[in-house]
Structure formats: C-alpha cells, structure tokens
Amino acid sequence: MPWLQLRVDTNREQAEKIEQALLFAGAVSVTLQDNADQPILEPGLGEIPLWDQTRVTGLFDAEVDTAVTEARAASYLCELLPNARWEQLEDKDWEREWMTHYKPIQCSDNLWICPSWCEPPQPDAVNLLLDPGLAFGTGTHPTTFLCLQWLAGENLAGKSVIDFGCGSGILGIGALLLGAAGATGTDIDPQALIASRDNAARNGLDPARFPVYLPEQMPKEPADVMLANILAGPLVELAPQLVELTRVGGRICLSGILASQAEKVKAAYSPWIAFDADSQREDWVRLAGTRTR
Ligand SMILES: C[S@@+](CC[C@H](N)C(=O)[O-])C[C@H]1O[C@@H](n2cnc3c(N)ncnc32)[C@H](O)[C@@H]1O
C-alpha cells in the first residue's frame, strides 16, 4: 500500500497535542523524535519526556485527501499546524518498519529478549521470544529493562506473579521463563491481552500459566510477586489495590517512574512496603521492596 507522511517540527509544549491531532485526523501511527535524531519512542507509553525541538511524524494511507486531513487536524488543534510537510513514501510496511531496528537485548548474564524473527545469540540462555504487536513492551525502554533486570536477580522458583499493565506480556512471561509457577496479566488495552497471549504461546507456555484479563475481570487473589510498569500517576492512584494484590512477605517492583517522581510514589506505598535501594536507568527509576504488613 502506498503511504504519505506528515511531518511537523514543533516544540515540547505542542508535540503531544499535535500527536493527538494527527491520530484524530486518521494517522495509522504517529512517532515522536528529537531533531538530534535520538531513537524513536515506543508506541503506547503515556507521559514521556519530550525534547525542546520535537519532530512529530504521522503516517497516512496515501488514499487520504490531504486537505481534508489537515483541516481535521487543525480543527482539533484550533490552530493551523506550523511547519507541516507532506511527503510521499516508497511502498513499504511502515507500521512494522521499526522491526528492522529491534535486535536481541541482554538483560542479565542469563536473560535475553529476542525478537521472534531473530536467532537467539546465546542459545543456552533464557531467551524470551517476543513480538510486541501493537502493545508496549519490547524490552528496549528503560522502564521495562529495569524490571527485567530485577526479575533476573530474584528467586522466582514456584512463585505466583501478577503483571499489572502487562502490555506485550514481557514481564509475566519473563518471570515464568525464570521459574515462576504461574503469572496473571492485566491491562486496560485489549491489544495488550492479545499480544500477551500470542507471546506466551510463542514461548511454548501453556495458556493456563499466564491468563490475562481486563482489570475489572481479574481475580483478586494476592500473588508472591507484583510487577507494575505503568507510570507514576496510576501507580500512586492504584497503591492500595496493588498492595492488596501482593501477599504479606511478597515482593513488589514498580516502574515507569521519572526520577523526580520517585519520592511521591514511595510515599504512597510506604505504609506497607519496605523499599530496597532505588535503581535508575537514564531518567527512569525502579522501586522494589517487600510487603511487611
Ligand atoms: C509502560 S507499559 C508496560 C508494558 C509492559 N509491562 C512493560 O513493562 O514493558 C504500561 C501498560 O500498562 C497499561 N495500563 C495503564 N494503566 C493501566 C491500569 N490502570 N490498569 C491496567 N493496565 C494499565 C497500558 O495499557 C500499557 O500496556
């Protein structure tokens, strides 16, 4: 299918509004990139730090009427798009273009995340085979990577796990491959549930070991290990619920937290959780600890 892309060079304040406007106008995908050419962000992560000079690129089916699309985007923004440029693209599967840049990732001595279309570089390691589909969670994002590193250092043998905000299922599946007895996944995004089931099957896991649910349908059984990589705001809001789903003496790993937000998240959990030392990667912090009461 031929494609068109609309590029808008903008600033930090406008980038998210323009992203929403392009989606509203019918873009099949939107990427945000800084003008110094840093890596493209993964789809689906909400509150992301943006750059002073941000390039927003919307990908459209070439059949669109560009004038109508611009008018729809502008009506959403209530102002004309600054510096917008339409470009014709060669015929290529742009929705999956990111796949060519996705390579195996080593998370610990023994744990690798391997795109399902690549050969594992270390065949005798624990190799999690992954295709995130339309869900978040390739392992490349610091928030996911910090959780995988944590999992690799935990004794998971025979433990029950909850993967809260499971996205691609990467954390729940990682825990199972590292020895957990069973995992339960939940996500508000139905695409995440599809991706999690597909990825569990890709790793040869019996579906009964990784059932996934929309949050309101999830069983309320506490687990030995709670994993939640869902940004600081929801982590604070969900604190009583996530604690209740972690058994006393169980372990909890919270991620998706910018360094500046760590104290606020800790305060929300401190009545029940004794935290270990923080871990940080780029601007992101992982908080992990034990439920004491
Ligand atoms: C940053 S992604 C993490 C995905 C994956 N667990 C990982 O570590 O890469 C956050 C996920 O949480 C989901 N999510 C956000 N708020 C949620 C909520 N209140 N309940 C359940 N899932 C939620 C999103 O749909 C998204 O798939």
The ligand as an SDF file (V2000), in Angstrom:
LIG
                    3D

 27 29  0  0  0  0  0  0  0  0999 V2000
    4.5800    1.1980   30.0600 C   0  0  0  0  0  0  0  0  0  0  0  0
    3.5030   -0.0690   29.5200 S   0  0  0  0  0  0  0  0  0  0  0  0
    4.2800   -1.5040   30.2410 C   0  0  0  0  0  0  0  0  0  0  0  0
    4.1370   -2.7510   29.4300 C   0  0  0  0  0  0  0  0  0  0  0  0
    4.9840   -3.9030   29.9250 C   0  0  0  0  0  0  0  0  0  0  0  0
    4.5280   -4.3850   31.2050 N   0  0  0  0  0  0  0  0  0  0  0  0
    6.4300   -3.4790   30.0430 C   0  0  0  0  0  0  0  0  0  0  0  0
    6.9790   -3.4720   31.1410 O   0  0  0  0  0  0  0  0  0  0  0  0
    7.0270   -3.1320   29.0040 O   0  0  0  0  0  0  0  0  0  0  0  0
    2.1170    0.2070   30.5740 C   0  0  0  0  0  0  0  0  0  0  0  0
    0.9380   -0.6850   30.2810 C   0  0  0  0  0  0  0  0  0  0  0  0
    0.0000   -0.5000   31.3340 O   0  0  0  0  0  0  0  0  0  0  0  0
   -1.2960   -0.4160   30.8080 C   0  0  0  0  0  0  0  0  0  0  0  0
   -2.0780    0.3430   31.7950 N   0  0  0  0  0  0  0  0  0  0  0  0
   -2.0810    1.6780   32.0160 C   0  0  0  0  0  0  0  0  0  0  0  0
   -2.9010    1.9860   33.0490 N   0  0  0  0  0  0  0  0  0  0  0  0
   -3.4250    0.8040   33.4860 C   0  0  0  0  0  0  0  0  0  0  0  0
   -4.3630    0.4450   34.5220 C   0  0  0  0  0  0  0  0  0  0  0  0
   -4.9190    1.3790   35.3000 N   0  0  0  0  0  0  0  0  0  0  0  0
   -4.6740   -0.8470   34.6760 N   0  0  0  0  0  0  0  0  0  0  0  0
   -4.1160   -1.7990   33.8870 C   0  0  0  0  0  0  0  0  0  0  0  0
   -3.2400   -1.5160   32.8730 N   0  0  0  0  0  0  0  0  0  0  0  0
   -2.9060   -0.2370   32.6850 C   0  0  0  0  0  0  0  0  0  0  0  0
   -1.1120    0.2280   29.4490 C   0  0  0  0  0  0  0  0  0  0  0  0
   -2.1900   -0.0740   28.5790 O   0  0  0  0  0  0  0  0  0  0  0  0
    0.2070   -0.3740   28.9890 C   0  0  0  0  0  0  0  0  0  0  0  0
    0.0290   -1.5490   28.2410 O   0  0  0  0  0  0  0  0  0  0  0  0
  1  2  1  0
  2  3  1  0
  2 10  1  0
  3  4  1  0
  4  5  1  0
  5  6  1  0
  5  7  1  0
  7  8  2  0
  7  9  1  0
 10 11  1  0
 11 12  1  0
 11 26  1  0
 12 13  1  0
 13 14  1  0
 13 24  1  0
 14 15  1  0
 14 23  1  0
 15 16  2  0
 16 17  1  0
 17 18  1  0
 17 23  2  0
 18 19  1  0
 18 20  2  0
 20 21  1  0
 21 22  2  0
 22 23  1  0
 24 25  1  0
 24 26  1  0
 26 27  1  0
M  CHG  2   2   1   9  -1
M  END
$$$$
